[in-house]
Amino acid sequence: MVFIFYQIITKEFISYIKSLILTKNIRQMLVIPAETNNYTGQTKINNVNNIYNSCLKYTYAEYKENKLYICLRIPNNLTASKLLEDRMQKLWEAIDSSQKEYSFSNLERQGHYYIRSGRK
């Protein structure tokens, strides 16, 4: 009985850690770094990039049982959402190559998220 309980806890914990690592990697792939001025060294303020990067806080990946869900938050700004769409193709290629044991479905839009799910 203790062995079964241990297996359930460790599998869920390992899935949680894998989800955190994949979420971090996705956010790093999608982030747009701040631009700096060559003469003054100060960062330039770009509101579109700020809106885009702030939506990445709500982007996540989640392993559940034999499925993998990748949820990308869609920015409210039209220009920022175009930036996301431009970067999504490279993101999907990177995820497909790194997660070879999963077969992914097409991209779905649900509310303010793009969701892509994969099965083992």
C-alpha positions as CSV (number, residue, x, y, z in Angstrom):
1,M,0.0,0.0,0.0
2,V,2.8,2.4,0.9
3,F,4.6,1.5,-2.4
4,I,1.5,2.4,-4.5
5,F,1.1,5.7,-2.6
6,Y,4.8,6.5,-3.1
7,Q,4.5,5.8,-6.9
8,I,1.5,8.1,-7.2
9,I,3.2,10.9,-5.4
10,T,6.5,10.6,-7.2
11,K,4.9,10.4,-10.7
12,E,2.9,13.5,-10.0
13,F,5.9,15.3,-8.5
14,I,8.1,14.4,-11.5
15,S,5.3,15.6,-13.9
16,Y,5.2,18.8,-12.0
17,I,8.9,19.4,-12.2
18,K,8.9,18.5,-15.9
19,S,6.1,21.0,-16.5
20,L,8.0,23.7,-14.7
21,I,11.1,23.1,-16.8
22,L,9.2,23.0,-20.1
23,T,7.3,26.2,-19.1
24,K,10.6,28.0,-18.4
25,N,12.0,26.9,-21.7
26,I,8.9,28.0,-23.7
27,R,9.0,31.4,-22.0
28,Q,12.7,31.8,-22.8
29,M,12.1,31.0,-26.4
30,L,9.3,33.5,-26.8
31,V,10.6,36.5,-24.8
32,I,11.6,39.6,-26.6
33,P,14.6,41.2,-24.9
34,A,14.6,44.9,-24.1
35,E,16.5,47.1,-26.5
36,T,19.1,49.5,-25.2
37,N,20.1,52.8,-26.7
38,N,23.7,52.7,-28.1
39,Y,24.6,56.2,-27.0
40,T,23.1,56.4,-23.5
41,G,22.9,52.8,-22.5
42,Q,19.4,53.2,-21.3
43,T,16.6,50.7,-22.2
44,K,14.1,51.8,-24.8
45,I,10.5,51.7,-23.8
46,N,8.5,49.7,-26.3
47,N,4.9,49.2,-25.1
48,V,4.1,46.5,-27.6
49,N,7.0,44.4,-26.4
50,N,6.1,45.0,-22.8
51,I,2.5,43.9,-23.4
52,Y,3.8,40.8,-25.3
53,N,6.3,39.9,-22.6
54,S,3.7,40.4,-19.8
55,C,1.4,37.8,-21.5
56,L,4.2,35.3,-21.3
57,K,3.7,35.1,-17.5
58,Y,0.5,33.3,-18.2
59,T,1.9,30.8,-20.7
60,Y,2.5,27.3,-19.3
61,A,3.0,23.7,-20.1
62,E,1.4,20.9,-18.2
63,Y,2.0,17.1,-18.1
64,K,-1.1,15.2,-17.1
65,E,-1.1,11.4,-17.2
66,N,-0.1,10.6,-20.8
67,K,-0.9,14.0,-22.2
68,L,1.0,17.2,-22.6
69,Y,-0.8,20.6,-22.8
70,I,0.9,23.7,-24.0
71,C,-1.1,26.9,-23.4
72,L,-0.1,30.2,-24.8
73,R,-1.8,33.4,-23.6
74,I,-2.9,35.6,-26.4
75,P,-2.1,39.3,-25.9
76,N,-5.0,41.8,-26.0
77,N,-3.0,44.1,-28.3
78,L,-3.3,43.3,-32.1
79,T,0.4,44.1,-32.8
80,A,1.5,42.0,-29.8
81,S,-0.6,39.1,-30.9
82,K,1.0,39.3,-34.4
83,L,4.4,39.0,-32.7
84,L,3.2,35.8,-30.9
85,E,1.9,34.3,-34.1
86,D,5.2,35.0,-35.9
87,R,7.2,33.2,-33.2
88,M,4.8,30.3,-32.8
89,Q,6.0,28.3,-35.8
90,K,9.6,28.1,-34.5
91,L,8.2,27.3,-31.0
92,W,6.2,24.3,-32.4
93,E,9.1,23.0,-34.3
94,A,11.3,23.2,-31.2
95,I,8.7,21.4,-29.1
96,D,8.0,18.8,-31.7
97,S,11.7,17.9,-31.9
98,S,12.3,17.9,-28.2
99,Q,9.1,16.0,-27.3
100,K,9.3,13.2,-29.8
101,E,7.3,10.7,-27.7
102,Y,4.2,12.9,-28.0
103,S,2.0,13.3,-31.1
104,F,0.5,16.8,-31.1
105,S,-2.9,17.9,-32.3
106,N,-3.7,21.1,-34.2
107,L,-3.7,24.4,-32.5
108,E,-7.0,25.3,-30.8
109,R,-8.1,28.7,-29.5
110,Q,-10.0,28.7,-26.3
111,G,-10.8,32.1,-24.8
112,H,-7.6,34.0,-24.4
113,Y,-5.3,31.0,-25.0
114,Y,-3.9,29.0,-27.8
115,I,-3.8,25.4,-26.7
116,R,-2.0,22.5,-28.2
117,S,-2.2,19.0,-26.7
118,G,-0.1,16.0,-27.3
119,R,-0.5,12.3,-26.5
120,K,2.0,9.6,-25.9
